[in-house]
Amino acid sequence: MSTRRTKIGATVRGSIVFTLIINILLTLIIGPAAALDLEAPKFKTINVSPSAGSPGVAISVTVTATDNVALSGGVVGFESPATGIVRYVFLDHTGEKLVGSFAVDRYDAPGVWKPVYIEIFDTSSNIFAATGGEVDLSGGNITISNPTPDTTAPTFTSLDIPNKQTNPGGKVSLSIRAADSESGLASAQVLWSNGWNSILAFLPYNSKTGRLEGNLYIPIDQSTGTYTLSLISVFDQQGNEYLWIPGSAPTMTGKDLVLGTGAKAPVAGFKDVYPGDWFAPELLFLVEYEVLGGYRDGTFKPKNNITRAEFAKMVCQASGWSQTRPASGSFTDVESGHWAYGYIETAKARGVIGGYPGGIFKPGANITRAEICKMLVAAGGIGLDSSAVSFTDVESGHWAQAYITTARKYDFVRGYPGNLFMPGAPANRAEAAKMIYNAYEYLGAP
């Protein structure tokens, strides 16, 4: 039973009156269609022109959709027939049409590239999301002809591990020397095993150093002992794979990891976070995927409040979204030189943020717990459920009530004693880490 239904009749009537007043004011100020819009866009069709192409040919992607207010943008993912990699095409809106384009790459695999995923956003941050198995996306099939696709795997030279010994909760720096003369390097994975236990590292390509590199963050509860190098996979931009396993060339010696039993290491190398901290496991996960970082002095500062710009970056990083940097920004207080400009514009294009009256975003303002709920639910494309169990201090007239109850339904957020949520309170860095981890654990990201 919803908590608010247990209140006395006067409180319920007051809440209803308050909601009506808010809707009337919204209608008078910004129009009837903008008042409490909770309806997601509706997909109609997808088409491509031309439907066949070779390297260098520009392919236009057009999606038609409807919305009770106005469309904002969208994205379509096309899957390679050879390797299964997905290319994402972002769409801008013109009325009921969403249009984007891309050029066939000189190394793209020949065959039919099929759209396998689509998202459509409206101006109220509602999202339609579906796979090719849920809606008919066959109108977006593209037949690519290419006599010289990239089918050659990368070449591998070496794996460098400067510090091979640490403790659970610590980190290990890794670097791979490899090369790919065609489409270029993309990423690598390295696996170590100890009986039934294993450790997997993911290394992105660093264009500045020309290496595949990153930090391996050891889980706090990882079993101690010696972990033997078991697998190295290196991928290029077209999904071709180099694979190393024990017994194959080159011979790999001195590449095992040793997890000790001494004093626990600071989590992810932060001097102010230790394994016993309530948010430590989630923080370790987010740092590993570069969703969160620390300060130059080696601290995380978990009790510091987090800003709206910082959380916009977190959502984009956790979702794996490439930054959008339009020539003209969406908000008057976020200029193109702002450090978070690309993240804020990406979140806006994805329907995750809206801003304030007057076209401002307030990037340096502390983000509230209610605003976090709205951004996480919108980023996940989850349908709103205002009837789910709410908190005592979140009435039906609250602007974020549907987002908060939906976030609670899926265990993204938890409250305080007394069934309180404190929607207007600022969230600190530890709380933000916990909430974004809960959301993306449910959504299966990153």
C-alpha positions in Angstrom: 0.0 0.0 0.0 1.3 3.5 -0.8 2.3 5.4 2.2 0.5 8.5 1.2 -2.9 6.6 1.3 -2.6 6.1 5.0 -2.7 9.9 5.7 -5.8 11.5 7.0 -8.4 12.8 4.5 -7.5 16.5 4.9 -3.9 15.8 3.9 -4.9 13.9 0.8 -7.4 16.6 -0.2 -4.7 19.2 0.4 -2.3 17.3 -1.8 -4.9 17.0 -4.6 -5.6 20.7 -4.4 -1.9 21.5 -4.5 -1.4 19.2 -7.6 -4.3 20.9 -9.4 -2.8 24.4 -8.6 0.6 23.3 -9.9 -0.9 22.0 -13.1 -2.9 25.1 -13.6 0.1 27.3 -13.1 2.2 25.2 -15.5 -0.6 25.4 -18.0 -0.8 29.2 -17.7 3.0 29.7 -17.8 4.2 27.2 -20.3 1.2 25.8 -22.0 -1.2 22.9 -21.4 1.0 20.3 -23.2 3.9 20.9 -20.9 2.1 20.2 -17.6 3.3 17.0 -16.1 4.2 15.2 -19.4 4.8 11.6 -18.6 4.1 10.1 -22.0 6.9 8.6 -24.0 7.3 9.1 -27.8 5.8 6.5 -30.2 7.9 5.0 -32.9 6.5 4.7 -36.4 9.0 3.9 -39.1 12.7 3.8 -40.0 14.2 4.3 -43.4 17.7 4.7 -44.9 18.8 6.4 -48.1 20.5 4.9 -50.0 19.8 1.4 -48.7 23.1 0.2 -50.2 26.6 1.7 -50.3 30.3 1.3 -50.5 33.2 3.1 -48.7 32.8 6.8 -48.7 29.0 6.8 -49.4 26.9 8.9 -47.0 23.9 7.0 -45.6 20.9 9.1 -44.3 18.9 7.6 -41.5 15.3 8.9 -41.0 13.0 7.8 -38.2 9.4 9.0 -37.9 7.7 9.2 -34.5 5.0 11.0 -32.7 4.9 12.7 -29.2 2.2 14.4 -27.3 4.4 17.4 -26.8 7.6 17.5 -29.0 10.4 15.2 -30.0 14.0 16.0 -28.9 16.3 13.5 -30.6 17.2 9.8 -30.9 19.9 7.2 -31.6 20.0 4.1 -33.7 22.5 1.2 -33.4 23.6 -0.7 -36.5 25.3 -4.1 -36.1 28.1 -5.4 -38.3 27.3 -8.7 -40.0 30.8 -9.9 -39.5 31.9 -9.1 -36.0 28.8 -7.9 -34.2 30.2 -4.5 -33.3 27.5 -1.8 -33.1 27.8 1.7 -34.8 25.6 4.3 -33.2 24.0 7.1 -35.3 22.6 10.1 -33.4 19.5 11.8 -34.8 18.3 15.4 -34.7 14.6 16.2 -34.9 12.5 18.2 -37.4 8.8 17.9 -36.5 7.9 14.2 -36.6 11.2 13.2 -38.3 14.5 12.3 -36.7 17.4 12.5 -39.1 21.0 11.5 -38.9 23.8 10.2 -41.2 27.1 8.4 -41.4 29.6 7.6 -44.1 30.5 4.0 -44.9 34.0 3.4 -43.5 36.8 2.1 -45.8 37.1 -1.0 -43.6 33.5 -1.8 -42.9 32.5 -5.4 -43.3 30.4 -6.2 -46.4 26.9 -7.6 -46.0 23.7 -6.3 -44.4 24.1 -4.0 -41.4 20.9 -4.2 -39.4 19.5 -1.7 -36.9 19.4 -3.6 -33.6 18.5 -0.8 -31.1 16.6 2.5 -31.1 16.0 5.2 -28.6 13.7 8.3 -29.1 13.6 11.2 -26.7 11.1 14.0 -26.2 11.6 17.4 -24.6 10.2 16.2 -21.3 13.0 13.6 -21.0 10.6 10.7 -21.7 12.3 7.9 -23.7 11.1 5.2 -26.1 13.6 2.4 -26.3 13.4 -0.9 -28.2 15.4 -3.6 -29.9 14.9 -5.0 -33.4 13.1 -7.9 -31.9 10.5 -5.7 -30.3 9.7 -3.3 -33.2 10.1 -3.6 -36.9 13.4 -1.9 -37.8 14.0 -3.8 -41.1 13.4 -0.5 -43.0 16.8 0.5 -41.8 18.8 -2.4 -43.2 21.9 -1.3 -45.2 23.7 -3.5 -47.7 27.4 -2.6 -47.7 29.7 -3.7 -50.5 33.4 -3.5 -49.8 36.1 -5.4 -51.7 38.8 -4.6 -49.1 37.3 -4.8 -45.6 39.5 -5.1 -42.5 39.6 -8.8 -41.7 43.1 -8.8 -40.2 43.6 -9.2 -36.5 45.9 -6.8 -34.6 49.4 -7.9 -33.8 50.6 -8.2 -30.2 54.0 -7.3 -28.8 53.9 -7.3 -25.0 52.0 -6.9 -21.7 53.6 -4.6 -19.1 52.7 -4.8 -15.4 54.9 -2.5 -13.3 53.3 -3.5 -10.0 52.3 -7.2 -9.9 51.6 -7.4 -6.2 48.8 -5.7 -4.2 46.0 -6.4 -1.8 42.2 -6.7 -2.2 40.9 -3.2 -2.8 44.1 -2.1 -4.5 44.9 -1.4 -8.1 47.4 -2.6 -10.7 48.5 -0.6 -13.7 48.5 -2.4 -17.1 49.8 -1.6 -20.5 49.7 -3.5 -23.8 51.9 -2.8 -26.8 50.1 -3.8 -30.0 49.5 -2.6 -33.5 46.8 -2.6 -36.2 47.6 -1.0 -39.6 44.1 -0.9 -40.9 41.1 0.2 -38.9 43.1 0.8 -35.7 43.2 -0.6 -32.2 40.1 -0.5 -30.0 40.4 -2.3 -26.7 41.9 -5.4 -25.0 40.9 -7.8 -22.2 43.3 -9.6 -19.9 42.3 -12.6 -17.7 44.0 -14.1 -14.7 42.9 -17.3 -12.9 43.3 -18.9 -9.5 41.2 -22.1 -9.4 37.6 -21.1 -9.6 38.5 -17.4 -9.0 39.4 -15.0 -11.7 40.2 -11.4 -12.4 39.4 -9.6 -15.7 40.8 -6.3 -16.9 39.5 -4.1 -19.7 42.0 -1.8 -21.4 40.8 0.9 -23.8 43.1 2.3 -26.5 44.9 5.5 -25.6 45.6 7.5 -28.7 48.1 9.8 -26.9 50.4 6.9 -25.9 49.5 4.5 -28.7 48.9 1.8 -26.2 46.0 -0.2 -24.7 46.3 0.8 -21.0 44.4 1.4 -17.8 44.2 0.4 -14.1 42.9 -2.9 -12.8 40.9 -2.4 -9.6 40.9 -5.5 -7.4 37.5 -6.2 -5.8 37.5 -5.8 -2.0 36.3 -9.4 -1.4 38.7 -11.0 -4.0 40.4 -14.1 -2.7 44.1 -13.8 -2.0 46.8 -15.9 -3.7 48.7 -16.1 -7.0 46.6 -15.5 -10.2 48.0 -17.0 -13.4 47.8 -15.1 -16.7 45.2 -17.1 -18.7 44.1 -15.0 -21.7 44.8 -11.8 -23.6 42.4 -10.5 -26.3 43.1 -7.5 -28.4 40.4 -6.0 -30.7 40.5 -3.6 -33.6 37.8 -1.1 -34.6 36.1 -3.7 -36.8 36.0 -6.3 -34.1 38.9 -8.5 -35.4 40.6 -10.3 -32.5 44.1 -11.3 -31.5 44.0 -14.1 -28.9 46.7 -15.3 -26.6 46.3 -18.4 -24.4 49.0 -20.3 -22.4 51.2 -22.3 -24.6 50.9 -19.9 -27.6 53.6 -17.4 -28.7 55.0 -15.3 -27.4 56.1 -16.9 -24.2 54.8 -14.9 -21.2 56.8 -15.0 -18.0 56.5 -12.9 -14.9 53.0 -11.8 -15.6 51.1 -13.4 -12.7 49.4 -11.3 -10.1 49.9 -11.8 -6.4 47.2 -10.7 -3.9 48.6 -10.5 -0.4 47.1 -10.9 3.0 48.6 -7.9 4.6 46.9 -4.6 5.6 44.0 -3.7 3.3 45.0 -1.3 0.6 43.0 2.0 0.3 40.1 1.4 -2.2 41.2 2.3 -5.7 44.2 4.0 -4.3 42.1 6.8 -2.5 43.7 7.8 0.8 40.3 8.5 2.4 38.3 5.4 1.3 38.8 1.9 2.9 37.2 -1.5 2.3 34.9 -1.1 5.4 33.2 2.0 4.1 29.6 1.4 3.1 30.0 2.7 -0.4 33.4 1.2 -1.1 32.4 -1.7 -3.4 30.3 0.5 -5.6 32.9 3.2 -5.8 35.6 0.6 -6.8 33.3 -0.5 -9.7 32.6 3.0 -10.9 36.3 4.0 -10.8 37.2 0.9 -12.7 34.8 2.0 -15.5 36.0 5.6 -15.3 32.6 6.9 -14.2 34.1 8.5 -11.1 37.5 9.8 -10.3 39.3 11.5 -7.4 41.3 14.6 -6.7 45.0 15.3 -7.4 45.9 14.9 -3.8 44.9 11.2 -4.0 41.6 11.6 -2.1 38.0 10.9 -3.1 36.3 13.3 -0.6 33.1 11.1 -0.2 31.3 13.7 2.0 31.7 16.5 -0.6 28.5 17.5 -2.5 28.4 16.7 -6.2 27.3 19.3 -8.8 24.8 19.0 -11.6 27.6 19.1 -14.1 29.6 16.4 -12.4 26.6 14.1 -12.3 25.8 14.7 -15.9 29.3 13.5 -16.7 28.8 10.4 -14.4 25.6 9.5 -16.3 27.3 9.9 -19.7 30.3 7.9 -18.6 28.3 5.1 -17.1 26.1 4.9 -20.2 29.0 4.8 -22.5 27.8 7.8 -24.5 30.1 9.6 -26.8 30.1 13.4 -26.2 28.0 15.7 -28.3 29.5 19.1 -28.9 27.1 21.3 -31.0 28.3 24.7 -32.3 25.5 26.4 -30.4 24.8 25.3 -26.8 21.5 24.6 -25.2 22.0 26.6 -22.1 23.1 30.3 -21.7 25.2 29.5 -18.6 27.2 26.6 -20.2 29.5 27.9 -22.8 31.4 25.7 -25.2 34.6 26.2 -23.2 33.0 24.8 -20.0 34.8 21.6 -18.9 31.4 19.7 -18.9 30.0 21.2 -22.0 30.1 18.0 -24.0 28.6 15.9 -21.2 25.8 18.4 -20.5 24.9 18.7 -24.2 25.0 14.9 -24.6 22.6 14.5 -21.6 20.3 17.1 -23.1 20.3 15.4 -26.5 19.6 12.1 -24.8 16.6 13.5 -23.0 18.1 13.1 -19.5 18.2 16.8 -18.5 16.0 19.8 -19.2 17.3 22.9 -17.3 15.6 25.8 -15.7 13.4 28.7 -17.0 15.4 31.2 -18.9 17.5 28.6 -20.7 19.9 28.0 -17.8 21.3 24.8 -16.4 23.2 25.9 -13.2 26.1 23.5 -13.7 27.9 24.4 -10.5 24.8 24.0 -8.3 24.7 21.0 -6.0 22.5 18.3 -7.4 19.6 17.1 -5.3 18.5 13.6 -4.5 15.3 14.2 -6.5 17.2 15.4 -9.6 19.4 12.3 -9.4 16.3 10.1 -9.6 15.0 12.0 -12.6 18.3 11.7 -14.5 18.8 8.0 -13.7 15.3 7.0 -14.7 15.4 9.1 -17.9 18.9 7.7 -18.8 17.6 4.1 -18.4 14.6 4.7 -20.6 12.3 3.3 -17.8 8.6 3.9 -17.9 7.4 6.1 -15.0 5.3 4.5 -12.3 3.7 7.1 -10.0 1.7 4.4 -8.2 4.7 2.7 -6.7 5.4 2.9 -3.0 6.5 6.4 -2.1 8.2 8.2 0.8 6.4 10.1 3.5 8.0 13.4 2.4 7.3 12.9 -1.3 3.7 14.0 -2.0 1.9 13.4 -5.3 2.3 17.1 -6.1 6.1 17.0 -6.0 7.6 17.6 -9.5 9.8 14.5 -9.2 7.3 12.2 -7.5 7.0 9.8 -10.4 10.7 9.6 -10.9 11.4 9.0 -7.2 8.8 6.3 -6.8 10.0 4.6 -10.0 13.6 4.8 -8.8 12.6 3.3 -5.5 10.6 0.5 -7.2 13.7 -0.7 -9.0 15.9 -0.2 -5.9 18.0 2.6 -7.4 17.5 4.7 -4.2 16.8 4.1 -0.5 15.6 6.5 2.1 16.2 7.5 5.7 14.7 6.3 8.9 11.0 7.2 9.2 10.4 6.5 5.5 11.9 9.8 4.5 13.7 10.5 1.2 14.7 14.2 1.6 14.2 15.0 -2.1 15.6 18.5 -1.9 18.7 17.6 0.0 22.0 17.8 -1.9 23.7 14.4 -2.6 27.3 13.9 -1.6 29.8 12.0 -3.7 29.4 8.7 -1.7 25.6 8.8 -2.1 25.8 9.6 -5.8 28.2 6.7 -6.3 25.8 4.3 -4.5 22.7 5.5 -6.5 24.3 5.4 -9.9 25.8 2.0 -9.2 22.4 0.6 -8.2 20.8 2.0 -11.3 23.3 0.6 -13.7 23.5 -2.7 -12.0 19.8 -3.1 -12.7 20.1 -1.8 -16.3 23.1 -4.0 -17.1 25.5 -1.2 -17.8 28.1 -0.1 -18.5 
